[in-house]
Amino acid sequence: MAAIQDAEYVKLCARLASAMSISLASARRHVDQAAAKDGKRDIASRRAKAEELLESLAGNDCSSQRETLDTLLSASEGDANFMLED
């Protein structure tokens, strides 16, 4: 049977997932690994680590990362209609 999850922890992980544009499971794994690296495995320290990660993301300028990703995903003029074999 699955363990009962702390609602506040899940909300923090969901906000982190949204901010990082990753899945909820990946965000939880990220928080769990960061907390384990600090040697803390209880739910209160995981909540604190999730809040810390959210604050660090809020302090960073994500617009430059988005612009870089947009640049990498855009097709150059000659390659817009390029297609490999079917």
Buried (B, 14 or more C-beta within 10 A) or exposed (E): EEEEEBEEBBEBBBBBBEBBEEEEEBBBEBBBEBBEEEEBEEEEBBBBBBBBBBEEEEEEEEEEEEEEEEEEEEEEEEEEEEEEEE
